[in-house]
Amino acid sequence: MQPFYRWTILVGALFIQAPTFGMTTDYEGTIGDQKIGLTLGLVGSKASRPGNEVCGYYFYDRNLKNIYLHSEKDKKGDLILYELDDEGRRTGIFKCIFPDKDPKGHFRARIHGEVMEGTWSKMDGSDSRPFYLYQTGSVGNDGDRRYAIAGVADDAEFESKVQKWRIAVLMGDKEAVASMFQYPISLEVRGKAVNIKSASELLSHYNNIFTDERKVIIRNTVPHNMFVRADGIMLGSGGAIWFNADGKVTAFNI
């Protein structure tokens, strides 16, 4: 089966699973030594959506700015992703292949579109770098609104709140951190679950909640393009930290 065909079957199946919200597929990985995230589906700016093609965006973890993509097949039937600037001009290119085995071991069994690899370069072929991406999950979108299913009206405004909370944790702004929890909330304090009823009560336990180990985990989270479902949005992985549509922490599981 040709790589592009296998990929379109995968994405088509995801759309069938979500008749109300368009399903998108998320990937994480690297271009060279730079960490990135990438999302594919019927999403993107108007410039990246000339028809019903599969398109999307990617971003570097260092700046969290979406760079929009649209897809084509090359003469061999392989997938090409073009990155676009704000005017819809092509500025870079991903030449993609879909291996049958994951070279980095995120998936042990035979794979069918869960991993993409290849080369990224500028349009003139310069600055060529290898890339590797592995699938991390799928979410439903209402057009370009990733978090709509959870009741978020403005994605950028919501992410700004999560980013402010994360920065407050890392900077030690205890009052700001405590103000962004939804109370009451059950938190682990010295190995025991404690029902915290207010910001002042959280502050009294603060140093035992936000330990150095937990701060490292929070530092490594990416407050952009987060996993979402109807009851909230997750920062981190494995159910780590959950926010409601108002940007309040509703669960803290690290």
N, C-alpha and C positions, 0 to 999 in steps of 0.2 A: 504494500500500500504506500503511495507517495506521501511524504511528510506533510505537505499542506492539506491534503485530503483527510489524513488522520486527524489533524488539528481541527479542521472545520467540523468533523463529526463530533469531536469532544465538546466544542463550544456549543454546537447545535443542541446536543443532549442537555446541556446546562440550561439553555433557554426553555426547553420543554418542561423542565422541572419548576420553572417560575413563570407561569403564564401572566401574572399580574405585574411583577417587577422583573425587568430585564436582568438576567443573571450575568455577572462578570466573574472572571477568573483572576485570582491574585497570584503573583510570583514574587519571590525574593531572590537576591543573588548579588552578583558583582559585574561591573565593567572594569577590567583591569583589577586594581586594588581598591576601587571605590564601591561601597555598598549602595545598592539601589533596590527600589520596589517597582513593580510593573503590573498593570491591570489591563486585561483585554476583554472586549465585549462590544456591545453597541453603546459606547460611551465616548465622550470627548467633546471638543469644541465644534462649532459649525464648520470651521476650516478642515477639520479632520474627518468630516462625515459627508462626503459628496454623494453617497448613496447608501445602500443597506450593507455596506462592507463591514467587516469586523475591524474595529479600531480601538484606541485606548490611550494610555499615557504611561510615562514612567517618571521617576524622580530619584534624585540622589538624597541619601539620608542626611547629608551635610547641610542641605538647604530646603528640602521638602517642597520644592517648586515643580509642579506638573509640567512635563514636556509632552505634547500631544503626538499621537502616532496614527498612521493609517497603513493598511496592508495591501500588498500585491503579491502575485506569483511571478517568479522569474521564468526563464525559458525551460528550465528543468523541472518546474512545478514546485520548487522550494519556496518557503515563506520569506518575504522581504517586509520589514517594518521600516517605514520612513518617519523620522521625527520632523516636526513642523514648528516654525516660529509662530508668533502671534498673527502674522499676515498669511499663514498657510504655506509659506515657502519651505522647501525641504532643506534641512540643515545637517542631517545625519542619517545613517542607515544601519539597521541590524540585519545581517544575513544569517538566517536561522536554520538549524537542523534540530530534529527531534530524535535523540538516541533511543535505542531499545533498552539500554541499561543505564542507570544513573552513575556517572563516573565519580560522584562524590558521596554516594551511599545514603542519601536521604530516603530513597526507595530501594528496597532489596529485590522485589520481584520484577518481572518484565514490565516495562512502562509503555504507555500509549498517550503521549502528549504531556505528561506531568513535568518533564524537564525540557528546557530549550537551551541550546548553546550555539556558539558560532563566533562571528566577529562583528564588532561595531566600528564604524569609522565616520569621518566627515564625508560629505558628498563627493569630494575630489579624491577620496581614498586615503587621505592623510590621517595621521593620529590613530591608526588602526590598533584596536585592543580586543583581546578575547573577552567574551561574556559567558556567564553561566547563570541560569535561572531555574528555580524549582517551585512547583505549585504549592501554595500554602493554604488555599481554600477558595471558596466562592461566596459571593454575597449578592443580594438583590438591590437594584438601583431603580429610582424613579427618574428616568432621563439621566442628567448629570448630577443628580442629588443622591450621593452615596448613602447618607444617613436618614433619608426620608422615612424608611420603614420603622425607625425608632421614634419618629415624631420630631426630628430636627428640621427646622425651617431653613436654616442657613448653614451649610457645611463649614464655610470658612470661619464664621463666628463661633461655631461649636468647637472646632479644632483650636481656635485661639484660646478658649477657656481651658482646654485640656493642657495645652502648651504652657499656659500661665501656672497651672497647678504643678506641673512637672518641674518647671523652673523654680517655683517657690520651695518645693521639697529639696532640690539640689542646692539652693542658696540658703536654706535654713530659715525661711520666713514662716515661722510656725503659725502665726495668726492667720495668714493668708491660706495656708494649707488647711487648717481646721475649718475655716469658713466655707470651704468647698466640698464638705461632706454632707450627705443627707442623713439626718438623725431621726430616730435611733439607728445605730449600725453596730453589728457584731464584729469586733476586732480581736486579733490574737495579741495578748499582752503576756510576755514571759511564759509562753506555752499554753496559756489558758484563754478561752473565749470570754470576752468581756463585752457586755451590752453597753455601748457608749451612747449617752442620751443627749449630749450637747457639745458644742465646741470647747467650752471651758473644761469639761471632763476629759475630752481628747487631749487637750494641752497638758493636763496633769499626768497623762501617760505617754506623752509625745516621744520621749527618748527611747522608751521601750517598744514603741510601735515602729518608728522610723530609725531602725538600726542601720549601722554601716552596711551590712549585707543587703538589706532591702533597698538602700539608696543606690547601690551598685546596679541592682536589677532595674530600678526605675531609670537610672542613667542610660541603660542600654535599650530602653523602649523607644519606639518611633511614633510620635504623636501625630500621625498623618496616615490617611488611607487605612484606617483601623477596621477591624472586624466588627460587623454590626448584625444584630438581629432585632426582632420586634421589642424585646424588653431591655435593650441597652446597647452600648458601644464599649468594646474592650480595648484597653491599652495594654500592650504586651501580649504574651502568649499563654496558653494553658489556663485561661480564666483568671488572669492575674488581677487586673483592676478594671472595674466596670463603672461606667458613667451613665446617667440618664440624659434625656434630651436637653435638660437645663444646664448640663455641665457639672453636675454634682456627683461625687463618688458614692456609689451605692453598694459596692462590694470591694474588699481589699484582701486578696487571697495569696499574699506572698510572705 
